Amino acid sequence: MRILIGSAHPYLPQLLGGAQSSTHELALALRQRGHDVCVVGGLMGNGWFGLRRRLELKLRRRRWVRDDHLGYPVYRAWRASEIVAAVALNFQADVAMFQSGFPVEMVEAMTGTAIPIVIYLHNVETDDLGGSLSKLNGISFIANSRFTAARFAQSDGVSAQIIYPMVDAARYRTRSSRQNVTFINPHPHKGVDIALKLAEACPEIPFVFVKAWSLSSEDEKRLQTHVARLDNLTVRPPTSDMQSVYGEARILLAPSRWEEAFGRVAAEAHLSGIPVVGSDRGGLPEAIGPGGSILSLDAPIEEWAAALRRLWSDEAHYQAVSEAALRYSERDEMKSERQIDQIVNILVAAHEKGRK
């Protein structure tokens, strides 16, 4: 099949997030199965990558730019919904799959193309949908967790098949030196305030914060102020080389404040037997399972510190949870071949239904 995957959000390398990583790994896996894949995404004008694409738009006088450095064509525009139908027809897509980033708006933009559509729900923020799912007809749905499926079943009457995000083990599994507590994406939504309090409460433990999303100038200033006064805290720039991150982690910290639809970083860490200490928000407990400690978001910082210290200093406890994390990473629902089989079956069914 010829498969278009679309989102209004910017895509790699401009935005490093769980949804983008999952899309990239899905696209590569589908290509390995012999399918042709393209991705449609938004575009930001900042940075060297954005400046080059802005120049291309002006010089070529087109509504989109295309690049192929990720191993498949990626079409980018200031507003992805304005180009998705034209790209789908030009690509001769057999089926389109839209994800987080105004999927309803993308569906509406496809009106008149007769191309079957599947929506893969990656988060539960209704303002990210671009409309109500309940008004869509003839659409198949996938949800990235039981939590996500249940939320939209209740709010929009949507029935979605549950397929966890793809995590290519070869990109993440590593032998860790177990030398720090790692916190990925020090953003307010991800609970950076809790992470900073923990770093302050546990001066004997080294913490590494790895940036991902952009921070406001105020949030950046606040973070750097803490870095300046905490000898046990290091902040590192964004990276796509996650093996280098997990290669030093003893514990992954995930104190998210928002309703995580799944919690991909937990699944990534588990591949190397790295336990997770995380909050009870959204689908994050589903991702952590027995491979770590799950605490109430409102628990006193002393409880968070106690859970962290036990994993840090109690070797028998650490080994037991580490082994549980490894076993949990091997569950059937996280096996890539099984996930691809399920997704391809859904896309084929949508395509065949659209031909009738």
C-alpha positions in Angstrom: 0.0 0.0 0.0 0.9 3.7 -0.3 0.3 5.1 3.2 0.2 8.8 4.2 0.8 9.6 7.9 -0.2 13.1 8.8 -0.2 15.6 11.7 -0.4 19.3 12.0 2.4 19.4 14.5 6.0 20.0 13.3 8.0 16.8 12.8 11.5 15.6 13.3 14.0 17.1 13.6 12.1 20.3 14.5 10.1 18.7 17.3 11.5 15.9 19.4 8.6 14.2 21.2 7.1 10.8 21.8 4.6 11.1 19.0 7.3 12.1 16.5 9.5 9.2 17.6 6.7 6.7 17.3 5.7 8.0 13.9 9.3 7.7 12.6 9.7 4.2 13.9 6.3 3.2 12.4 7.1 4.7 9.0 10.4 2.8 8.9 8.8 -0.5 10.0 6.0 -0.1 7.3 8.7 0.5 4.7 10.5 -2.7 5.8 7.2 -4.5 5.1 7.3 -3.2 1.5 4.8 -0.3 1.9 5.5 3.2 0.5 5.1 5.8 3.2 5.1 9.6 3.3 4.6 11.9 6.3 2.9 15.3 6.3 3.6 17.7 9.1 3.8 21.3 10.2 6.7 23.6 9.8 8.5 26.0 12.1 10.6 28.9 10.7 13.1 29.0 13.5 16.6 27.4 13.6 18.8 26.5 10.6 16.4 23.8 9.4 13.4 26.1 9.5 15.3 28.9 7.7 16.3 26.6 4.9 12.8 25.4 4.4 11.5 29.0 4.5 13.9 29.9 1.7 12.8 26.9 -0.3 9.1 27.9 0.0 9.9 31.4 -1.3 12.2 30.2 -4.1 10.0 27.4 -5.4 6.7 29.3 -4.8 5.0 26.2 -3.5 2.9 25.6 -0.4 5.1 22.8 0.9 8.7 21.7 1.0 9.9 18.1 0.8 12.9 16.4 2.4 13.9 12.7 2.4 16.7 12.5 4.9 14.7 10.4 7.4 14.4 7.5 4.9 11.0 8.5 3.4 9.5 11.7 2.0 8.3 14.3 4.5 6.1 17.2 3.3 6.1 20.2 5.5 4.0 23.4 5.5 3.1 26.3 7.8 -0.4 24.8 8.0 -0.4 21.0 7.2 -4.2 20.8 6.7 -3.9 23.1 3.7 -1.6 20.8 1.8 -2.6 17.3 3.0 -5.2 16.6 0.3 -2.9 17.8 -2.5 0.0 15.7 -1.2 -2.2 12.6 -0.7 -3.4 12.8 -4.3 0.1 13.6 -5.6 1.5 10.6 -3.6 -1.4 8.5 -4.8 -2.1 7.4 -1.2 -4.2 4.3 -0.7 -5.0 5.2 2.9 -4.2 8.1 5.3 -3.5 7.8 9.0 -3.8 11.0 11.0 -2.4 11.4 14.5 -2.2 14.1 17.2 -2.2 17.6 15.8 -5.8 18.5 14.6 -6.7 15.1 13.1 -10.3 16.2 12.7 -9.2 19.2 10.7 -7.0 17.0 8.6 -9.9 14.6 7.9 -12.1 17.5 6.8 -9.4 18.8 4.5 -9.5 15.4 2.8 -13.1 15.7 1.8 -13.5 14.9 -1.8 -10.4 12.7 -2.1 -12.2 9.4 -1.4 -9.1 8.2 0.4 -9.9 6.0 3.4 -8.8 7.4 6.8 -7.6 6.0 10.1 -7.0 8.1 13.2 -4.4 7.0 15.7 -5.1 8.8 19.0 -1.8 9.7 20.8 -3.1 12.2 23.4 -6.3 13.1 25.2 -6.2 16.9 24.9 -9.5 17.8 23.1 -8.1 21.1 22.0 -5.5 19.2 19.9 -8.2 17.4 17.9 -9.4 20.3 15.9 -13.1 19.2 16.3 -15.2 16.4 17.7 -14.5 12.8 16.8 -18.2 12.0 17.3 -19.1 13.7 14.0 -16.7 11.7 11.9 -18.2 8.9 9.8 -16.5 5.9 8.2 -13.3 6.4 10.2 -11.4 3.6 12.0 -9.6 4.5 15.3 -6.5 3.3 17.1 -5.6 4.4 20.6 -2.1 4.2 22.1 -3.3 2.9 25.5 -6.3 1.6 27.4 -6.5 5.0 29.1 -6.7 6.9 25.8 -9.3 4.4 24.4 -11.5 4.7 27.5 -11.3 8.5 27.5 -12.6 8.8 23.9 -15.1 6.1 24.3 -16.6 8.1 27.1 -16.3 11.6 25.6 -17.0 10.9 21.9 -18.5 7.4 21.7 -15.4 6.2 19.8 -14.4 2.6 19.7 -10.7 2.3 19.2 -8.3 -0.7 18.9 -5.5 -0.4 21.4 -2.0 -0.5 20.0 0.9 0.8 22.1 3.4 3.1 20.5 6.2 1.4 18.6 9.6 1.5 20.4 12.4 0.1 18.3 14.5 -1.7 20.9 17.7 -1.4 18.8 17.5 2.4 19.2 17.2 2.4 22.9 18.5 -0.8 24.5 22.0 -0.4 26.0 24.2 -1.5 28.9 23.8 1.3 31.4 26.5 2.5 33.8 23.7 3.3 36.3 25.2 6.5 37.4 22.4 9.1 37.6 18.7 9.8 37.8 17.5 10.9 34.4 14.6 13.3 33.7 13.7 13.8 30.1 12.0 17.0 29.0 12.2 19.5 31.9 9.0 21.2 31.0 6.3 22.4 33.4 3.8 19.9 31.9 6.3 17.1 32.6 6.6 18.0 36.3 10.0 19.9 36.3 9.0 21.5 39.6 8.8 18.1 41.3 12.1 17.0 39.6 13.8 20.1 40.9 12.5 19.6 44.4 13.8 16.0 44.3 17.2 17.1 43.2 17.3 19.5 46.1 16.0 16.9 48.6 18.5 14.3 47.5 21.9 16.1 47.2 23.8 12.8 47.4 22.2 11.6 44.1 23.3 13.0 40.7 20.5 14.2 38.4 20.6 14.7 34.6 17.9 16.7 32.9 17.7 16.2 29.1 15.9 18.9 27.2 13.3 18.1 24.5 10.6 20.8 24.1 11.4 24.5 23.9 11.1 26.4 27.1 9.8 29.9 27.6 12.4 32.5 28.6 10.9 32.5 32.1 11.0 28.7 32.4 14.5 28.6 31.1 15.7 31.3 33.5 14.1 29.4 36.4 15.8 26.1 35.4 19.2 27.7 35.1 18.8 29.4 38.5 18.4 25.9 40.0 21.3 24.5 38.0 23.6 27.3 39.4 22.9 26.4 43.0 22.5 22.6 42.8 25.9 20.8 42.5 24.1 17.5 41.7 22.2 18.7 38.7 23.3 18.7 35.1 21.2 19.9 32.1 21.9 18.5 28.7 20.7 19.6 25.2 18.1 17.7 23.2 19.4 14.6 21.4 18.1 11.9 19.2 20.8 9.5 20.5 18.7 8.1 23.4 21.2 5.2 23.9 23.7 7.8 25.2 21.0 9.0 27.6 19.9 5.6 28.9 23.5 4.4 28.9 24.1 6.4 32.1 20.7 6.2 33.8 20.1 4.1 36.9 16.5 5.5 37.3 14.2 7.3 35.0 12.1 10.1 36.6 8.7 10.8 35.1 6.7 13.1 37.5 4.3 14.3 34.8 1.6 16.8 35.7 -0.5 16.4 32.6 -2.5 13.3 31.5 0.0 11.3 29.6 -1.8 9.2 27.0 0.9 6.5 27.5 4.4 7.5 28.7 6.8 6.3 26.0 9.9 7.2 27.9 9.0 4.5 30.5 8.9 1.9 27.7 12.2 3.1 26.3 13.9 2.9 29.7 12.5 -0.6 30.5 14.3 -2.0 27.5 17.6 -1.5 29.4 16.1 -2.6 32.8 15.9 0.9 34.0 13.2 1.4 36.7 10.9 4.4 36.5 9.6 6.6 39.3 6.6 8.4 37.9 3.3 10.0 38.6 -0.2 8.5 38.5 -1.3 10.7 35.6 -3.2 9.3 32.6 -1.7 6.3 31.0 1.7 6.6 32.7 0.9 3.9 35.2 0.0 1.7 32.3 3.4 2.3 30.8 5.3 1.9 34.1 3.5 -1.2 35.3 5.7 -3.4 37.6 8.8 -1.7 36.3 9.0 1.1 38.8 7.2 3.1 41.4 4.0 5.0 40.8 3.2 7.9 43.1 0.3 10.3 43.5 1.1 13.6 41.8 0.1 15.3 45.1 2.2 13.1 47.3 4.6 15.0 49.6 8.1 15.4 48.2 9.3 13.2 51.0 7.5 10.2 49.6 9.0 10.8 46.2 12.4 11.1 47.7 11.9 7.9 49.7 11.0 5.9 46.5 13.9 7.4 44.7 16.4 6.7 47.5 15.3 3.1 47.9 15.9 2.3 44.2 19.2 4.2 44.4 20.7 2.6 47.5 18.9 -0.7 48.1 20.6 -3.0 45.6 18.4 -6.0 46.1 15.3 -3.9 45.6 16.8 -2.3 42.6 17.7 -5.6 40.9 14.2 -7.0 41.5 12.5 -3.9 39.9 15.1 -3.8 37.1 14.3 -7.4 36.2 10.6 -6.6 36.4 11.1 -3.7 34.0 12.9 -6.0 31.5 10.1 -8.6 31.7 7.5 -5.9 31.2 9.3 -4.6 28.1 8.9 -8.0 26.6 5.1 -8.3 26.9 3.3 -9.2 23.7 1.6 -5.7 23.4 5.1 -4.1 23.0 6.4 -6.5 20.3 7.0 -4.5 17.2 6.1 -7.3 14.7 2.7 -7.8 16.4 2.1 -4.0 16.5 2.8 -3.7 12.7 0.6 -6.7 12.0 -2.3 -5.0 13.8 -1.7 -1.6 12.1 -1.4 -3.1 8.7 -4.6 -5.1 9.2 -6.5 -2.0 10.1 -5.1 0.0 7.2 -5.9 -2.8 4.8 -9.4 -3.1 6.1 -9.9 0.6 5.7 -8.6 0.5 2.2 -10.8 -2.4 1.2 -13.8 -0.8 2.8 -13.1 2.4 0.8 -13.0 0.5 -2.5 -16.5 -1.0 -2.0 
